[in-house]
Amino acid sequence: MSAAAPVGIVLVSHSADVAASVAALALGLAGGGGTAPIHPAGGLPDGGLGTSAELICSAAKAVDGGAGVAILVDLGSAVLTVKALLAEGDELPEGARLVDAPFVEGAVAALVTASAGGDLDAVAAAASEAYAYRKE
């Protein structure tokens, strides 16, 4: 289940602070040792709220090691922005995938799985399965 390079993870939020905080939380919870690359892509380049295709593409390229890139998003227009980038076909690295998962729990599950050597399918599945985490 290991690859030469781990799957990279991009966290797209309307807020730079939220994306960075979720990345830091995932890194902290993933434990010691080496972790897969994770990069926040939050807000607009000027620091405002929103989503930026430029920041998303830059983050995806930063974490791409050839094993694929799992992209997790927070809200509606982030989904639309990533879908548009994927449809264009040349903006994101080959193997980039939008993952339908809860933002926080999915980020942690994705990072743990990628860090353990999971391929893109395993990373996407682990993140998506986080929808089943019960909090009662």
Backbone torsions as a table, in degrees:
resi	resn	phi	psi	omega
1	MET	NA	2.2	-178.9
2	SER	-95.7	153.0	179.1
3	ALA	-123.0	165.0	178.7
4	ALA	-58.0	-38.8	176.6
5	ALA	-130.2	146.5	179.8
6	PRO	-75.5	161.4	172.4
7	VAL	-63.1	137.6	175.6
8	GLY	-91.3	155.8	-178.2
9	ILE	-128.4	133.7	175.8
10	VAL	-120.1	133.1	178.7
11	LEU	-110.5	112.7	-177.2
12	VAL	-104.3	117.8	177.5
13	SER	-131.0	159.6	174.8
14	HIS	-71.5	-11.8	-177.7
15	SER	-124.2	128.4	176.5
16	ALA	-61.0	-39.5	-179.7
17	ASP	-64.2	-42.0	179.6
18	VAL	-64.2	-48.1	-178.8
19	ALA	-60.3	-44.6	-179.3
20	ALA	-66.8	-39.5	-179.7
21	SER	-67.6	-41.0	178.3
22	VAL	-66.4	-38.8	176.5
23	ALA	-62.1	-44.4	179.5
24	ALA	-64.5	-41.1	177.8
25	LEU	-62.1	-47.0	-179.9
26	ALA	-60.7	-43.4	178.5
27	LEU	-62.2	-41.8	179.7
28	GLY	-65.4	-38.4	-178.3
29	LEU	-82.1	-18.5	-179.4
30	ALA	-72.9	-11.4	175.0
31	GLY	87.0	-174.0	-176.8
32	GLY	-74.8	-179.4	-179.9
33	GLY	79.7	-171.0	-178.4
34	GLY	-77.0	139.4	175.8
35	THR	-118.8	157.4	175.6
36	ALA	-64.6	156.9	178.7
37	PRO	-70.9	134.7	178.3
38	ILE	-134.8	138.4	-175.6
39	HIS	-141.5	130.2	174.9
40	PRO	-78.3	146.9	173.9
41	ALA	-136.9	76.3	-174.3
42	GLY	-114.0	146.0	174.6
43	GLY	71.8	-165.3	179.7
44	LEU	-103.3	159.9	-179.6
45	PRO	-55.9	-28.3	179.6
46	ASP	-85.3	3.1	178.5
47	GLY	95.4	-5.9	-179.8
48	GLY	-76.7	174.3	177.6
49	LEU	-79.1	142.0	178.6
50	GLY	146.3	-170.6	176.0
51	THR	-123.8	145.4	-175.5
52	SER	-126.6	118.4	175.8
53	ALA	-58.2	-38.4	-179.9
54	GLU	-61.0	-46.6	179.8
55	LEU	-67.6	-37.6	178.5
56	ILE	-63.3	-47.6	-179.8
57	CYS	-63.0	-42.4	179.1
58	SER	-62.2	-43.8	178.8
59	ALA	-64.3	-42.8	-179.4
60	ALA	-63.0	-41.7	178.4
61	LYS	-66.5	-34.0	-179.3
62	ALA	-67.3	-32.5	-177.3
63	VAL	-99.0	-5.2	-175.6
64	ASP	-75.8	116.1	174.8
65	GLY	-113.9	8.3	178.8
66	GLY	102.2	-7.5	-179.0
67	ALA	-96.6	0.0	-178.5
68	GLY	110.2	163.4	-179.7
69	VAL	-132.2	121.6	175.4
70	ALA	-92.0	124.3	-178.6
71	ILE	-112.1	118.6	177.0
72	LEU	-108.1	140.3	-175.2
73	VAL	-127.4	160.4	-179.7
74	ASP	-93.3	-56.4	-170.5
75	LEU	-134.1	174.9	-173.9
76	GLY	-36.4	-61.5	-174.3
77	SER	-70.7	-22.5	173.8
78	ALA	-65.5	-40.4	176.5
79	VAL	-60.8	-48.3	-178.6
80	LEU	-62.3	-39.8	-180.0
81	THR	-64.2	-45.8	180.0
82	VAL	-66.4	-41.8	178.0
83	LYS	-60.2	-40.3	178.4
84	ALA	-64.7	-41.6	178.6
85	LEU	-64.6	-40.6	178.1
86	LEU	-65.8	-37.0	179.8
87	ALA	-67.2	-33.8	178.8
88	GLU	-65.1	-33.2	172.3
89	GLY	82.5	-16.6	-177.0
90	ASP	-122.5	0.0	-178.0
91	GLU	-86.6	-37.2	-178.7
92	LEU	-100.8	154.6	178.0
93	PRO	-59.7	151.5	175.1
94	GLU	-59.6	137.4	-178.9
95	GLY	88.8	6.0	175.0
96	ALA	-74.7	139.9	-176.6
97	ARG	-141.9	133.1	170.9
98	LEU	-76.3	126.6	-177.2
99	VAL	-109.6	124.8	177.3
100	ASP	-82.0	102.1	-175.7
101	ALA	-156.8	156.7	172.0
102	PRO	-64.4	143.2	-169.6
103	PHE	-64.3	-52.9	-175.3
104	VAL	-75.6	-56.9	-178.0
105	GLU	-62.2	-39.0	178.9
106	GLY	-64.5	-38.8	178.7
107	ALA	-62.3	-43.4	179.7
108	VAL	-64.9	-48.1	-179.6
109	ALA	-62.1	-40.9	179.4
110	ALA	-63.5	-44.7	-177.9
111	LEU	-66.9	-42.4	178.9
112	VAL	-61.3	-45.2	-178.0
113	THR	-67.7	-43.9	178.1
114	ALA	-63.6	-40.1	-179.4
115	SER	-67.0	-26.6	177.6
116	ALA	-83.8	0.0	176.8
117	GLY	99.2	8.9	179.2
118	GLY	-63.6	144.3	176.7
119	ASP	-78.2	178.5	-175.3
120	LEU	-59.9	-39.0	178.1
121	ASP	-62.7	-42.9	-180.0
122	ALA	-66.8	-40.1	179.0
123	VAL	-64.2	-46.0	179.3
124	ALA	-63.2	-41.9	179.8
125	ALA	-64.5	-44.2	-179.8
126	ALA	-62.3	-43.3	179.6
127	ALA	-64.3	-44.7	-179.5
128	SER	-65.1	-36.8	179.1
129	GLU	-64.2	-16.7	178.7
130	ALA	-64.4	-17.3	173.5
131	TYR	-59.7	-25.5	-176.7
132	ALA	-84.9	-6.5	179.7
133	TYR	-64.2	119.9	-179.8
134	ARG	-92.4	143.7	-178.4
135	LYS	-118.0	24.8	179.1
136	GLU	-120.1	NA	NA
